[in-house]
Amino acid sequence: MPLAKIHVLEGRYDDRRLGNVSKAVQDALISILKIPSDDFFQIIHVFPRNRFLHTPSFLGMKYSDDFIVLELAFISGRPKETRLALLKELNARIVAGAGISPDDLMIQLSEGSGENFSFGHGLAQRAFISQGAELRHTHGQDQTTATAAIGGRKEKSTSNSSKGENHVERSQTLKD
């Protein structure tokens, strides 16, 4: 469920180049986070120079007008090693796809618990993902089964999604 926000300077990226950046981001997410290919949410912001401000260098990096700021928000629970591998993969793919210096990509990863994300209807369809849920992708359907402590009791929820529709099919209270 990653949400990618790609920020660039106006006049530096035409549609083809932005498409290459977009594809590089999605391909890295699929490769490292193992998300399904239809899990695709991106916002591309193109800013005039007076709205895209940054230092010319920081921590030994030198930034040009090709500088990209990439923000990725996703549900928490992935190990540190996976997040570090994602940073490397994003940099490699975006640098190659956009033809930029490895210095010209700043990435911010932000994690949030599943109950902080809604894909519609005001429901938190992935509320249990970050609480040790198991996610399986089979025949075009995501099935999530999770057990979590809620209000002093344990609950097990199973939800299925097909064609982008998510709903809870079964929830039961479990005994210790």
C-alpha positions in Angstrom: 0.0 0.0 0.0 2.9 2.4 -0.4 1.9 6.0 -1.3 4.7 7.6 -3.3 5.0 11.4 -3.6 7.6 12.5 -6.2 8.7 16.1 -6.1 10.7 17.7 -8.9 11.7 21.1 -10.3 9.5 22.5 -13.1 11.2 22.4 -16.5 13.6 19.6 -15.6 11.4 16.5 -16.2 9.2 16.0 -19.3 6.5 13.3 -19.3 8.9 10.6 -20.5 11.4 11.3 -17.8 8.7 11.5 -15.1 7.3 8.2 -16.4 10.7 6.6 -16.0 10.9 7.8 -12.4 7.4 6.6 -11.7 8.1 3.2 -13.2 11.5 2.9 -11.3 9.7 3.6 -8.0 6.9 1.0 -8.6 9.4 -1.6 -9.8 11.6 -1.1 -6.7 8.5 -1.5 -4.4 7.5 -4.7 -6.2 11.0 -6.1 -6.1 11.9 -5.3 -2.5 8.6 -5.0 -0.6 6.9 -7.7 -2.8 3.7 -5.6 -3.3 1.3 -6.7 -6.0 1.6 -4.8 -9.3 -1.9 -3.3 -8.9 -0.9 -1.7 -5.5 -0.1 1.6 -7.3 -0.5 5.0 -5.6 1.7 7.9 -6.7 1.4 11.7 -6.7 3.8 13.7 -8.8 4.4 17.3 -7.8 6.2 19.7 -10.2 7.2 22.9 -8.5 8.4 26.3 -9.8 11.9 27.2 -8.5 10.5 29.6 -5.8 8.5 26.6 -4.3 11.2 23.9 -4.6 13.9 25.1 -2.2 16.9 23.2 -1.0 20.6 23.6 -0.1 23.1 23.0 -2.9 24.9 20.4 -0.9 24.5 18.5 2.3 26.4 15.6 4.0 28.8 15.5 1.1 26.1 15.3 -1.6 25.9 17.9 -4.3 22.5 18.7 -5.7 21.7 19.9 -9.2 18.4 21.1 -10.7 17.6 17.4 -11.3 17.2 17.0 -7.6 14.2 14.7 -6.7 12.5 14.4 -3.3 10.7 11.1 -2.9 8.4 10.5 0.0 7.1 7.0 0.6 4.5 6.1 3.2 3.6 2.5 4.0 2.3 0.3 6.7 4.9 -0.4 9.4 6.3 -3.8 10.2 9.1 -4.4 7.7 12.5 -5.2 9.1 15.3 -2.5 9.0 17.2 -4.6 6.5 14.3 -4.5 4.1 13.9 -0.7 4.4 17.7 -0.2 3.8 17.5 -2.5 0.8 14.6 -0.4 -0.5 16.6 2.8 -0.2 19.4 1.3 -2.3 17.1 -0.2 -4.9 15.1 3.0 -5.3 18.3 5.0 -5.8 19.7 2.6 -8.3 16.5 2.4 -10.4 15.6 6.1 -10.3 19.2 7.1 -11.1 19.2 4.8 -14.1 15.7 5.7 -15.3 16.0 9.4 -15.0 19.7 9.7 -15.9 20.6 11.7 -12.7 23.5 11.7 -10.2 23.0 9.3 -7.2 23.4 12.5 -5.1 20.2 14.0 -6.7 17.7 11.7 -4.9 16.6 12.3 -1.4 14.2 9.6 0.0 12.1 9.8 3.1 10.4 6.5 4.3 7.5 7.0 6.6 5.7 4.1 8.3 2.3 4.1 10.0 0.2 1.5 11.6 -2.5 -0.1 9.4 -5.4 1.6 11.3 -4.1 4.9 10.0 -4.8 4.1 6.3 -8.2 3.9 4.6 -8.7 2.8 0.9 -12.3 4.0 0.9 -15.5 4.0 2.8 -13.7 5.3 5.9 -12.6 1.8 6.8 -9.1 0.8 7.9 -8.9 -2.3 5.6 -5.3 -3.0 6.7 -5.8 -2.3 10.4 -4.1 -5.5 11.5 -1.2 -5.6 9.0 1.3 -4.0 11.3 0.3 -6.2 14.2 1.8 -9.4 12.9 -0.7 -10.2 10.2 0.0 -12.6 7.5 -0.7 -11.4 4.0 -1.1 -13.9 1.1 -1.6 -13.0 -2.5 -3.4 -15.8 -4.5 -5.3 -15.7 -7.7 -5.6 -11.9 -7.8 -7.0 -11.7 -4.2 -5.2 -10.5 -1.1 -6.2 -12.4 2.0 -5.2 -11.0 5.4 -5.6 -13.0 8.6 -4.6 -11.3 11.8 -4.9 -11.9 15.5 -4.6 -8.8 17.7 -5.4 -7.8 21.3 -8.2 -5.2 21.2 -9.8 -3.8 24.3 -8.5 -6.6 26.5 -9.7 -9.4 24.3 -8.2 -11.2 21.3 -9.8 -10.9 17.9 -9.1 -12.7 14.7 -10.1 -11.0 11.5 -10.0 -12.3 8.0 -10.5 -10.0 5.0 -10.4 -10.6 1.3 -9.9 -8.0 -1.4 -10.7 -8.6 -5.1 -10.6 -6.0 -7.8 -9.8 -3.2 -5.3 -12.7 -3.9 -3.0 -11.8 -4.6 0.6 -14.1 -5.7 3.3 -14.0 -7.7 6.5 -15.6 -11.0 6.0 -15.2 -12.6 9.5 -14.3 -11.4 12.9 -14.5 -13.5 16.0 -13.4 -13.2 19.6 -10.9 -15.8 20.6 -10.3 -17.3 24.1 -6.8 -17.4 25.6 
